[in-house]
Amino acid sequence: MRTCACGNPFSPYKVSDVHYRREFFISAVDQVLVGSFTADRPGAVSFSAHLAGVMDYGKQYSGGGGTIAEDGAKGTVVGKIRTEAGGQGEVVLHGQVEHGVVTYQVHLRVIAMGGTMRTDGDCVRVEGADSAVLLLAAGTSFKTFLDVSGDPEPVVRQQMDRAAAKNAAALRADHVRDHQRLFHRVSLSLPASATSDLPTDRRLAAMKEGKDDPSLAALLFQFGRYLVISSSRPGTHPPNLQGIWNGDRNPAWDCKYTSNINLQMNYYPVDVANLGKCIEPLLRMAEELTVTGGWAARHCFGARGWTLGFNTDLWRGAWPSGGEISFFTTWTTGGAWICNRLYDHYRFTSDRAFLQRFYPVLKGSAEFFLDTLQEHPKSKYLVTCPASSPETRHHKIAGKGWCLQPSICAGPSTPVRQRPGSWGWMPISSGRWRPRGSACHRRPSAATARSRSGWTTGTTPRTTIGTCRSSTACTRAARSRRMRRPTS
């Protein structure tokens, strides 16, 4: 719990008879990574530090180009990079992403106390120092998903110079103060047990054996808050499937935002955990997705508003994705799921200014479904079709891989369990909905959906929703209706 509260993990270790302490943290205040090395004996700190470009297969290489053999495998530097000596104890790396236009800079500066320090090409060597501090600052030319014309050099230089003007103690104190300003907004204490003082891995193992440990739940709660604080500050990007750090050229799931649950899960606790300001990156992403999602709604579905498929990325792609794999492509309710988080945030804060700003986002998501819902041939409810439940098959075909299993259906349960709200979409726990005083199958007018005039949950006999036969019937009904671009 202490590490979560302080936000500065450290590692003590011993070499021969010298005790060392190594500490690393990333300061949101100074926008640098800080590393410090100390020892209990004068002149005992010696090391070499260099900057490395990213290799294919995740390998790393220093020197600005070429190949290196590591673990019996050869790799090649990815993209265009070059390193050069900067000022005293400083190395600068210039780079451009592979097959892209985004450029970046990384500055490494070493500040040694005692001993000797020299810069050899792209490497800084420290010998016989009493202690040393490493500062790393980085930036890219990315400004928005529509603009990559930024110049990272002056920004990175300013970050480095500002941080280097402080000593290690001041950098740490400012970082801890900033972290605790958010972290200490909530405390949670649960009873301790016989295993509470054990390392976390042993506590988890004990729980698997049936040992009770309530305070571990409190630790996990605070660890979740720690991750939100560390990865989602105003002005940054939301954490993706790898958080915010990735060391691979071809990362798992492409480092994207999976919008069929993972992205939303990152932000489930922000309000109840008193971290409401940390939701800002998701809010800005929702506004940006209305641009790309609006294009997808018009050109892919002939609909108003905006939509989002099962994932997006830094460039806010919103159109159906997945290539030839239909397992993912027919899911269109990612935007509505994000709107649920916006709606929950408003319900929690009652912030009318927030509502006024994001009303167009919520309205656009509702308009998309008003234009695309189809009448189910048996139940006569309006359902999404063609559609799918996220990454779920409805039956198995032997011999086919997971992503090639049948998934397309009519009215899967996840999109059905949404209902038009006063200005967006809100989840309901069970049942289906019907307009009070009218036939269940009638499509509500846009005015009705916006005003939320009497939509209630209802109980009706179960129907066969989610089968291939229903999907086929709905698809035929959809094709019989000529898709056209709305006039409003």
N, C-alpha and C positions, 0 to 999 in steps of 0.2 A: 504493500500500500504506500510505503514511503516513496518508492521510486515513481509511482503514478502521481503522487502529490507534488514531488519536486521536479519531475520531468527531466532528470539528468542522470541516466544510468552510468555507473562507473565500475571498473574492474580492478580490484587489487590482485597482485600476483607477486611471486618471488622467483628470482633467478640467482642461483648460488646463495649468497647470504644477504642480498639486497632486496628490499621490499619496494615494489613499484606500485604506482596508482595511475591508471589510465581512465580518462573521463571524456565522453563525447556527448554533445547535445546540439540541437539546431535551434537557433534563436529566432523567433518570429519578430522580435523587436529590432534586431540588427541584420536580419536576413542573411545569416552566415551559419555554416557548420563550424563548431568550435571543438577542437581536441586538445587536451592538455596531458602532459606526461611529467610526473614527478617521481623522486626517489628519496629514500631516507639516508642516502649517502651522497655527498657532493661529488660532482663530476661523473655520475654514473649513467647519465642519459645520453645515448648515442643511437642514431637511426638515419635512414635515407627515406626521403619522400618524393614521389613523382606522380604526375598525372597520366592517366591511361585512357586510350580510346576503347570503344566497345568492339569486341570481336564477334564473329559469327559463332554460334553455339554457346554464346555467353562468355567466351574466353576474353581475356584482357591483354592489352599490349601497350607498352610504352615506347615512345620514340618517333611518333608521327607517321608511321607507315610500315609496310612490310609484313612478315609473318613470324609466328613464334610457335614452338612446339610445347604443349602442356598436357600432361597426363596421356602422352602418346598420341594426341590429336593435334592437327595443324589448323590454325585459324587465320583469317585475314581481317585487317582493320575495316570496320564498317563506316562508310561515308568518307568525307574529306576532313582530315584533321592535320594540324601542325602545332607543335609546341615550341615555345621560346622562353628564354629567361626574361623576367621582368626586372623589378628593382632588387634590392638586397634581400636574399632569401625568398624570392618569388618566382613562380613559374606560371605561364599563361598558356592555355590551350584554346585554339580557335577551331571551330568545326562547322560542318554542314551535314544535315541528315542525309542518309542514303536515298537516292532517287527523289529528293525533295528540295524545297527552297528555304526551309527554316535553318537559320544559322544560330550558333551559340558560342558563348565564351565561358571559360572556367578559370578562376584565379586562385592559386594556392600560395599562401604566404606563411613562412615559418618564423617565429620570434623566439630566439633561444636566450636563456639566461646563463651566462658563463660559457666556457668551452669555446669551440670554433665552429663556424658555419660557412659553407661555400656552395655556390650554385654551379653544377656541371651539366650544361645542356638543359635537359628537361628534369633534372634531379637536384634536390636540395639535400646536402649531407651535413648532419650535426654530429659532433664528436665531443665527448667529455663535458656536456652541459649539466648544470644543476637541475634545470627544468626547461620545458619548451611548450609553446602554444602553436597549434596549427589553425589557420583560418582558411575556409573555403567558401568562395562566393561564385554564383553562377547565374546566367541569364540567357534568354533566347530572343530572337526577333519576332516571336509570336505576340501579337497584341489582342486580336480577336479571331474568331473562326473565319472572318472575312478579310483580315488584315495581318500580314506577316512582315510588315515593312519596318519593324522596330530595329533599333541599334542597341545591342546588349552592352557594348563596351562602356559607355559612360555610366550606365546604371550599376554594372558590376564593380567598376572602379570606385564609385561613390560608396557602395556597400562595404567594400574592403577597407577603404580609408577611414570610414566612420568606426568600424569595428576595431581596427588596429589602433585607434586612439585610446582605447580602453585596455586596462589590464585584465588578466584572466578572472580575477575576483569580481570585477565590475561587470564583465560580460555574463558571468554566471548569476550574479545577483539580479541583474535586469531580466534575464531569462526566467528565473524562478519566480520573480514577482509577477511577470506577465502571465505565466502559466497558472500560478495559484489564484490570480484574480478571477479566473474562470473555474478552476478546479474546486475551490473552496466555497462555491455557491451552493453545494449540496453535500451533506454528510449522511452516511448510512451506517448504522451499527447493528449487527446481529450477534447472537450469542456465540462465544468461542467454544471450542471443543478440544478434545485431547490431541487432535491432529492439526490444530490451527497454527502452531509454530513450526510445522514442517515446511520444507520447500514446496513450491506449488505443484511440481510434477508428482510428488509423493502424496500430496493432499488429493489430487485428482485420482490417483490410483486407489487411495483409501476409500474414496466415494464409490468407485466402481465395486468395491468389496462390501458396500453397504454401510460404511462408517458415516455418521452424521457430522456435517461441518457447515452450519449455517453461515458462519463468517466468510466462507469461500464465496458464497453468492454475493456478499457485499463487495468482495474484492473484484469479482468479475464485473459487477455493475460499475465500479469505479474504473476498471480497465477499459470498458467500453467508452466511458466519458473521456478518458485519457486519449483514446484513439481519435475520437471526434475533435477534441481540442487540437491534437497534433496534425490533423489532416484536412480540416475544413474551416479555415479562417476567412472572414470577409475579404473579397478581392481576389481569392484564389479559385481553383477549380474543385469540384466535388471529388472525393476519393473514388477511384475506380476499383476494378476487381483485384488490383494489386496494391490498393491503398494509394499512395502517391509516389512510391519508389519502385523502380524496376531496373534490374541489371541485365536483362536479356535483350538480344536483338529481336527475337521473335517471341514475345512473352505469351504466357498462357492467356487464352481468350483475347489476344491482341490488346490487352490493357484497356478494354472497353468498359462502358457502363451498361451492364445488363439490366434492362428496365422491366423485366418480367418478375422481379422481386428484389434483386441484390442492391440496386441503387436506392430503392425506397427503404430497404432495411437499414442502410447506413444512417438514415435520418429518422427512424422511428423514435428514438429516445430523446431527441434534442430538446423538445419543449419540457417534457416531464423531468428531464435531468437538468433543467435550468441552464441550457446552452442554446437558447433561442437564436442568438446572433450567429451561431455557427451554421445555420441553415441557409445563409445568404448565397453561397455558391450554387446550391440547388435551385434557388429562386431565379438567379440570373440565367442558369442553364435552361429553365423552363421558358423564359422569355425568348432566348435565342432559338429554342426548338420550334417556336411558333413560326419562325421564318422558313427553316428547312422543312418542318412538318406541314406548313401551309402549302409549299410546293408539292409535297408528296400527296396531300389530300386532293389537290386540284388535278394533278397529272396522273396519279395512280388510281384514284378512286372517283374522280369527277365530283368531289364533295367540297363543301365549305369548311371553314375552320382549319384545324391542324391535327396531325396524328403522329404517332411514334410506334415503330415496331419493337422487336424484342431487345434491341440494343442500339447504342449510339456511341460517339467517340468525341475527341477533341474538336472535330470539324462539324459536330452536331448533325450527322447523317440521321435521317428519320424515315427513309423509304424502306419498303420491305427488303430484308436482307437474308442472307443464307445461301445465295447462289442457287444451285439446283436442288437444295435440300428443303423440301416443303415443310419439314418438321417445325421450322421456325417462322417461315415467311408469312403465314396467314394470320398471325396474331397482331392485332392493330390497336390494342388498348393500353399501350405503354404510356401514352399521354394522359389518359384518364387516371391511371394509377398515380402518376406524378401529381395530378390535380387533387387527388385525395390527400396527399401530404400538404398541399397548399391550403386546402379547406380545413384540415385538422389544425394547421398553424393559426389560421384565422379564428377558429373556434376556441383555441387555447388563449389567444392574446386579445381577441375582440378589437383588433387594430383596424379602424376604419380606413386609415391611409393605406395600409397594406391591401385591404379589399379593393379600394379604388384603383390601385396600381395594377393588381393582378386580375381584375374582372375580365379584361379582354382575353387573357390566357384561358381562364375557366370557361368563358362563353365559347371560345373557339373550339375547345374540346367537345363541348356539348353539341355544337352545330355539326361537327363531323359525324357524330352518331345519329343525329336526326336525319341526316342525308344517306346514311349507309345501312342502317338496321333493316333487316328483312323479316317478312312475316313467316313464321314457322307454319308449315302446311298442316300439322296436326293440332298443336296447342293454340295457334293463331297469335302467340306472343311475338313481339318484335325481338329479334335476336341478331347477334353478329354472325355473318355467314358470307363466304367461307371463313372459318375460324378454327382455333385450336386452343386447348388449355396449355399453358406454358410447359413445353418440353414433356408433354404427356401423350402417350399413345392410347388409343381406345381398344386395340386388340393387337396381338403379336403375330407376325408372319415369320415363320422359322427360316433361318438362313440369311435374314437381312439384318444389317447393323442397326444400332440404336437410333441413329439419325435418319434412317430410311424406313422406319416403322410408320404405319398409317396414323395420322393425327388429325387430318382435316375433318371437321364436323360442323354441325349447326348448333348455335346457342350453347357453347360450353359454359360450365357453371361459373367460372371466374368472371367473365364479362357480364353474364346475366345478373350477377349479384351486385349490380350497381343501379342506382336509380337517379333520374334527373333531380337535381336540387335547385335551390333558388338561383344559383349562378354557377353551378358546376356539377360534380358527381360526388355522391357519398355512399359508403359501403353499408350494406344491410346484412344482418347476421343470417337470415334464412328466409325462405318463402320467395314468392314472385310478386310482382307489383301489378296493380290494376288502377286505372283512373276511376275515381269514385263517380258513380252515376252514369257510366258509359261502358260500351263493350270493351272487353279486355284487349282486343286485338287492334284497336284503332291507334293510328300513329298520332301522337300529340303534336299540336302546332308548336312553332317556335315560341310563341308567346306563352303557351301553356307550360312548356318546359322551363322557360325562364322564370315564370312566376310561381312554379311549384304548386299549381292549383290542384290540391287534393289527391296527390299520388300517395297510395298507402300500400302496405304489404298485404298480400292475400294468400289464402291457402286454397289450392286447387288440386285436383287429382294429378298424380305423377304422369308425365308424358315421356315419350321416347325421344329425349333430346341428347344429342351427342353420338348419333349413329351415322354410318355412311349413307344409309337410305335417306335419312332426313336431310343430310348435307346435300345430297344430289338433288332432292326436290327443291330445296331453297336456292341452290345454285341455278337451277333451271328457271325459277321464278325471277331471280335477279337478272339473268340474261335476257329474259323476255321484256325487261324494262330497259329501255335504251338509256345508257349512262350519258349524261350531258352536264356541261359546266353550269352551275347555278347562276342565275341572273343577279342574285343578291348575296 
